[in-house]
């Protein structure tokens, strides 16, 4: 039988175990049917075959953003983005312009701010008053770049009913001015749930349209698979609707979650969910499936909420786990209980952990569950994996625990952590090479909307470790090879998805999920990887982007 599509005269990166290359690939239906040299593959052409001359470009597996908050990113694209603001004045001007375009009385929504940009070294940090005069009499909430905090203006605090007497929920903090006792406007971690019922909620139609638009943009970037790491029941219903209506143009793996916006998952809530959820890892089909569940161990270093073994330089505290408990021992026991429960119900467990103590504790909990109740194919995941000890890395490799890191977050946030953590930690943070060399399967992902989901810049950061504004590498010993970096966005996420037999490589029999670049990806200088050009994206043999 003839092929439907042939791509030839380029470099086809199979990303198979040998990282073999060829010059052509043929597709029939939704599958790859041949990979080889131009002559052999072009022999499969028939009257109805579309033949594309790559002209020296590259074919690689469709990119897999294995930690991207899809619906959140879709909705955030209509908000003001402060991630590129270099000063408070720039941030205020961006907010002013955005606010002026909103209806009277509407909330001004935004995201992406950094403490150092807004407040410099002021120990009080950002305050509500910084934006009061640029919002045009409108309430405002700006999400922290990490999504683990928010800044409200004075009217926003008023509408949320947050005062000097407001107590934070367990696992959260309402920041108060120590001189006056009044709230500064900053909410951290579980305190974000104080905004429940306060902020307007988009309709199902609006949410679903935002998802479709977001996937279309991902297709334009060469992305064909996504893992959404926090999927609430409402979000899952939206995704099922889109799947049923044939509106998904990317493969979507979901991690179930029941308590967001609280970062704390009480054991009683999870026990109740397990009684009724009626599924395990793997339920679904090739476009929409349940991958597992997400737990959150701690916060983020930028807010002083990651659990560290030594105090932060700027706060004098160590952060903590955000699980239930009155002290560290109780919180550690709670994390173990949550992991054990999900593992027993055969859910892949993915644990957010950023501080060194949180990383080691999360690994200990995962190893304990795997030891007490062996499940060889669990493929549990340490999310972020910023500062695991050498012993934890060895344990991860021995027990098949993956690391899902975020080069784009390091690229974006590294400068803001100078002086917050030690210099050694600053360089070692995200030890991708140490983990890969130890035998840990390392995936990299954008964590959008925390960053813009640009896998090209992520590859550049993985191989150079030069952050935004930096004049040299941050932890040069942790640079990946180009091959390792490409695997972190293709074959390794397919392994995380338990889908390595279907996707992640360009091999006969695999689904025809392909990204075509105008350039030879293996010849582009490291510092230019961010500028390579996706010209075609194929999902299951169907062209979903071209141009």
ZAMARGU-4260 file (C-alpha; in steps of 0.2 Angstrom, whole numbers, plus 5000, padded with zeros to 4 digits):
<rodrens>
0) 5000/5000/5000 | 5005/5018/4996 | 5009/5031/5010 | 4998/5046/5013 | 5013/5057/5017
5) 5031/5057/5014 | 5044/5069/5021 | 5061/5067/5013 | 5078/5076/5010 | 5081/5081/5028
10) 5086/5074/5045 | 5074/5063/5054 | 5078/5061/5072 | 5071/5045/5078 | 5075/5048/5096
15) 5076/5029/5098 | 5088/5021/5111 | 5102/5023/5098 | 5097/5041/5093 | 5098/5035/5075
20) 5095/5047/5061 | 5089/5045/5043 | 5083/5056/5029 | 5065/5052/5026 | 5049/5046/5034
25) 5032/5039/5027 | 5015/5040/5035 | 5000/5029/5031 | 4984/5033/5041 | 4988/5038/5059
30) 5005/5028/5059 | 5023/5029/5054 | 5026/5015/5041 | 5044/5018/5036 | 5059/5027/5041
35) 5075/5027/5030 | 5084/5034/5016 | 5075/5045/5002 | 5076/5031/4989 | 5068/5017/4999
40) 5055/5028/5007 | 5050/5037/4991 | 5046/5021/4983 | 5031/5020/4994 | 5023/5035/4985
45) 5008/5033/4975 | 4996/5044/4965 | 4988/5051/4981 | 5003/5053/4991 | 5008/5070/4998
50) 5027/5072/4996 | 5036/5086/5006 | 5054/5091/5002 | 5062/5095/5019 | 5076/5105/5011
55) 5088/5100/5024 | 5076/5103/5039 | 5072/5091/5053 | 5059/5079/5058 | 5058/5074/5076
60) 5044/5067/5087 | 5030/5078/5091 | 5035/5088/5107 | 5027/5083/5123 | 5025/5096/5136
65) 5024/5085/5151 | 5019/5098/5164 | 5008/5111/5157 | 4992/5118/5166 | 4982/5118/5149
70) 4966/5127/5155 | 4975/5139/5166 | 4987/5144/5152 | 4972/5146/5140 | 4963/5157/5152
75) 4979/5167/5157 | 4982/5172/5139 | 4969/5185/5141 | 4977/5193/5157 | 4991/5205/5158
80) 5008/5196/5158 | 5021/5204/5170 | 5034/5190/5167 | 5045/5202/5156 | 5043/5217/5167
85) 5060/5223/5173 | 5054/5236/5185 | 5039/5242/5196 | 5037/5256/5184 | 5036/5244/5169
90) 5024/5233/5179 | 5013/5247/5183 | 5012/5253/5165 | 5007/5236/5159 | 4993/5235/5172
95) 4987/5252/5168 | 4985/5249/5150 | 4976/5232/5153 | 4965/5240/5167 | 4960/5254/5155
100) 4953/5241/5143 | 4942/5232/5156 | 4924/5236/5159 | 4920/5248/5174 | 4921/5238/5190
105) 4928/5222/5182 | 4943/5213/5190 | 4960/5217/5183 | 4968/5200/5181 | 4986/5197/5178
110) 5001/5185/5182 | 5020/5183/5182 | 5026/5196/5195 | 5043/5193/5204 | 5047/5200/5221
115) 5063/5208/5217 | 5056/5217/5202 | 5042/5225/5212 | 5050/5228/5229 | 5069/5226/5227
120) 5076/5221/5243 | 5062/5229/5254 | 5059/5216/5267 | 5040/5220/5267 | 5039/5215/5249
125) 5026/5220/5236 | 5011/5229/5243 | 4993/5233/5237 | 4996/5252/5236 | 5009/5249/5222
130) 4995/5247/5210 | 4980/5256/5218 | 4981/5272/5206 | 4983/5262/5190 | 4968/5251/5191
135) 4955/5265/5187 | 4945/5261/5203 | 4944/5242/5199 | 4949/5228/5210 | 4965/5219/5205
140) 4973/5202/5208 | 4990/5198/5201 | 4996/5180/5202 | 5014/5177/5207 | 5025/5169/5193
145) 5025/5153/5203 | 5005/5152/5205 | 5009/5149/5223 | 5004/5167/5228 | 4995/5183/5223
150) 4995/5201/5225 | 4979/5211/5227 | 4976/5230/5227 | 4967/5239/5241 | 4950/5237/5233
155) 4953/5219/5229 | 4957/5216/5247 | 4941/5225/5252 | 4930/5215/5240 | 4938/5198/5246
160) 4935/5203/5264 | 4953/5202/5269 | 4957/5213/5284 | 4970/5213/5298 | 4959/5200/5307
165) 4959/5188/5293 | 4967/5171/5298 | 4975/5161/5284 | 4969/5143/5281 | 4981/5129/5285
170) 4995/5129/5274 | 4994/5147/5269 | 4999/5164/5274 | 4991/5181/5273 | 5006/5193/5274
175) 5004/5207/5286 | 5014/5223/5288 | 5022/5221/5305 | 5021/5239/5309 | 5003/5241/5306
180) 4995/5224/5306 | 4986/5227/5290 | 4987/5215/5276 | 5000/5220/5263 | 4990/5212/5248
185) 5001/5196/5247 | 4993/5179/5249 | 5004/5164/5249 | 5000/5145/5246 | 4983/5139/5253
190) 4978/5157/5257 | 4973/5158/5239 | 4957/5149/5243 | 4951/5165/5252 | 4947/5171/5234
195) 4935/5157/5231 | 4918/5164/5226 | 4926/5182/5225 | 4934/5181/5208 | 4922/5179/5193
200) 4922/5162/5185 | 4922/5159/5167 | 4908/5148/5159 | 4911/5131/5152 | 4910/5138/5135
205) 4923/5151/5139 | 4934/5138/5147 | 4933/5126/5133 | 4936/5139/5120 | 4952/5144/5129
210) 4958/5127/5129 | 4955/5124/5110 | 4964/5141/5107 | 4978/5136/5118 | 4980/5119/5109
215) 4981/5128/5093 | 4995/5138/5098 | 5004/5123/5105 | 5002/5115/5088 | 5010/5130/5080
220) 5025/5127/5091 | 5026/5108/5087 | 5018/5101/5102 | 5007/5086/5101 | 5006/5080/5119
225) 5002/5088/5135 | 5001/5083/5153 | 4990/5094/5163 | 4996/5092/5181 | 4981/5099/5191
230) 4964/5093/5184 | 4949/5096/5195 | 4932/5087/5192 | 4926/5102/5182 | 4941/5103/5171
235) 4940/5085/5167 | 4922/5087/5162 | 4928/5101/5150 | 4941/5090/5143 | 4929/5075/5141
240) 4917/5087/5131 | 4931/5093/5120 | 4936/5075/5116 | 4918/5069/5113 | 4916/5084/5101
245) 4932/5080/5092 | 4940/5097/5097 | 4957/5090/5104 | 4971/5092/5092 | 4984/5086/5105
250) 4985/5071/5116 | 4981/5075/5134 | 4986/5066/5150 | 4978/5072/5166 | 4983/5072/5184
255) 4968/5072/5195 | 4967/5084/5210 | 4952/5088/5221 | 4957/5103/5233 | 4964/5117/5222
260) 4966/5132/5225 | 4972/5125/5242 | 4989/5117/5240 | 4984/5106/5255 | 4976/5089/5252
265) 4968/5082/5268 | 4969/5064/5269 | 4950/5063/5273 | 4947/5072/5256 | 4958/5060/5247
270) 4950/5044/5255 | 4933/5051/5250 | 4939/5053/5232 | 4946/5036/5231 | 4930/5028/5237
275) 4921/5036/5222 | 4933/5040/5208 | 4931/5023/5200 | 4947/5024/5189 | 4966/5021/5190
280) 4981/5027/5180 | 4978/5023/5161 | 4959/5025/5160 | 4955/5034/5143 | 4960/5033/5125
285) 4974/5039/5114 | 4968/5057/5115 | 4962/5059/5133 | 4968/5048/5148 | 4970/5049/5166
290) 4989/5048/5170 | 4988/5049/5189 | 4986/5061/5203 | 4996/5076/5209 | 5001/5080/5227
295) 5010/5096/5233 | 5023/5094/5246 | 5029/5112/5249 | 5029/5129/5240 | 5042/5139/5231
300) 5059/5146/5236 | 5055/5163/5229 | 5040/5165/5242 | 5050/5157/5256 | 5038/5142/5256
305) 5049/5128/5249 | 5055/5117/5263 | 5074/5119/5266 | 5086/5112/5277 | 5094/5129/5281
310) 5085/5146/5283 | 5082/5157/5269 | 5095/5172/5269 | 5081/5184/5267 | 5068/5178/5280
315) 5077/5167/5292 | 5064/5153/5291 | 5065/5136/5282 | 5048/5135/5275 | 5038/5119/5278
320) 5028/5105/5270 | 5010/5111/5266 | 5002/5094/5271 | 4992/5092/5287 | 5000/5093/5304
325) 5005/5104/5318 | 5024/5101/5316 | 5036/5094/5304 | 5034/5076/5310 | 5015/5076/5308
330) 5017/5084/5291 | 5030/5071/5285 | 5018/5057/5291 | 5003/5065/5282 | 5013/5065/5265
335) 5018/5047/5267 | 4999/5043/5270 | 4994/5052/5255 | 5007/5044/5244 | 5003/5027/5251
340) 4984/5029/5248 | 4986/5034/5230 | 4999/5021/5227 | 4988/5007/5234 | 4974/5013/5222
345) 4986/5011/5208 | 4988/5029/5203 | 5004/5036/5197 | 5009/5049/5210 | 5017/5065/5205
350) 5023/5075/5220 | 5028/5094/5218 | 5044/5096/5229 | 5056/5111/5227 | 5066/5113/5243
355) 5080/5101/5248 | 5070/5093/5263 | 5054/5092/5253 | 5063/5083/5238 | 5071/5071/5250
360) 5055/5068/5260 | 5045/5065/5244 | 5057/5053/5238 | 5057/5044/5254 | 5038/5043/5254
365) 5038/5036/5236 | 5051/5023/5240 | 5042/5018/5256 | 5026/5015/5246 | 5035/5005/5232
370) 5044/4995/5245 | 5029/4990/5255 | 5018/4987/5240 | 5028/4983/5225 | 5021/4990/5208
375) 5036/4989/5196 | 5027/4999/5183 | 5021/5014/5194 | 5033/5027/5187 | 5030/5039/5201
380) 5037/5057/5198 | 5046/5070/5208 | 5040/5086/5200 | 5052/5101/5199 | 5066/5090/5208
385) 5075/5106/5212 | 5087/5100/5226 | 5087/5081/5229 | 5102/5075/5238 | 5114/5062/5230
390) 5106/5049/5240 | 5088/5053/5234 | 5094/5053/5216 | 5102/5036/5218 | 5085/5030/5226
395) 5075/5038/5212 | 5086/5028/5199 | 5085/5012/5209 | 5066/5013/5211 | 5061/5020/5194
400) 5055/5037/5200 | 5056/5050/5186 | 5061/5068/5188 | 5050/5081/5179 | 5061/5097/5179
405) 5057/5115/5172 | 5072/5123/5163 | 5061/5138/5158 | 5057/5142/5176 | 5075/5142/5180
410) 5079/5153/5165 | 5065/5165/5171 | 5068/5165/5190 | 5086/5162/5193 | 5091/5180/5195
415) 5077/5183/5209 | 5084/5169/5219 | 5102/5176/5221 | 5104/5179/5240 | 5088/5170/5244
420) 5096/5153/5244 | 5115/5148/5245 | 5126/5150/5230 | 5129/5132/5230 | 5110/5128/5230
425) 5108/5142/5216 | 5120/5133/5205 | 5114/5115/5209 | 5096/5119/5208 | 5088/5107/5195
430) 5102/5094/5194 | 5096/5087/5177 | 5113/5080/5172 | 5117/5072/5189 | 5100/5063/5188
435) 5101/5058/5170 | 5119/5051/5172 | 5113/5041/5188 | 5099/5033/5177 | 5084/5043/5182
440) 5072/5047/5167 | 5072/5066/5166 | 5058/5075/5158 | 5057/5094/5155 | 5042/5104/5154
445) 5036/5122/5154 | 5024/5123/5169 | 5014/5136/5159 | 5007/5148/5163 | 5022/5149/5175
450) 5032/5152/5159 | 5028/5153/5141 | 5028/5135/5134 | 5043/5137/5122 | 5052/5120/5121
455) 5065/5128/5110 | 5071/5140/5123 | 5069/5126/5136 | 5081/5115/5125 | 5093/5130/5125
460) 5093/5132/5144 | 5095/5113/5146 | 5111/5113/5136 | 5118/5130/5141 | 5111/5134/5159
465) 5112/5152/5155 | 5097/5161/5163 | 5088/5176/5157 | 5100/5191/5159 | 5115/5180/5164
470) 5132/5181/5156 | 5137/5163/5161 | 5130/5146/5165 | 5121/5143/5181 | 5128/5126/5187
475) 5138/5121/5171 | 5141/5104/5178 | 5122/5101/5176 | 5121/5105/5157 | 5113/5091/5147
480) 5119/5085/5130 | 5108/5090/5115 | 5102/5072/5114 | 5098/5071/5132 | 5088/5088/5131
485) 5078/5082/5115 | 5074/5065/5124 | 5067/5076/5139 | 5054/5083/5127 | 5050/5067/5117
490) 5054/5050/5122 | 5055/5052/5141 | 5038/5060/5143 | 5031/5046/5133 | 5038/5035/5146
495) 5031/5045/5160 | 5014/5044/5151 | 5015/5025/5150 | 5014/5027/5131 | 5031/5023/5125
500) 5025/5009/5114 | 5014/5022/5104 | 5023/5038/5104 | 5039/5048/5108 | 5050/5041/5094
505) 5049/5041/5075 | 5049/5023/5072 | 5038/5011/5061 | 5022/5007/5070 | 5022/5022/5081
510) 5008/5035/5080 | 5013/5049/5067 | 5015/5063/5079 | 5029/5074/5071 | 5037/5091/5072
515) 5045/5098/5056 | 5058/5111/5058 | 5066/5122/5044 | 5083/5120/5051 | 5095/5105/5055
520) 5092/5105/5074 | 5108/5096/5077 | 5118/5109/5068 | 5111/5125/5076 | 5123/5133/5089
525) 5117/5131/5107 | 5114/5149/5109 | 5102/5149/5094 | 5091/5135/5098 | 5077/5147/5104
530) 5075/5153/5086 | 5072/5137/5076 | 5057/5137/5066 | 5042/5124/5067 | 5035/5123/5049
535) 5023/5108/5051 | 5015/5098/5065 | 5007/5081/5062 | 4996/5073/5075 | 4991/5055/5071
540) 4995/5058/5052 | 4984/5073/5051 | 4993/5090/5048 | 4987/5102/5062 | 4999/5116/5058
545) 5008/5121/5043 | 5016/5138/5038
</rodrens>
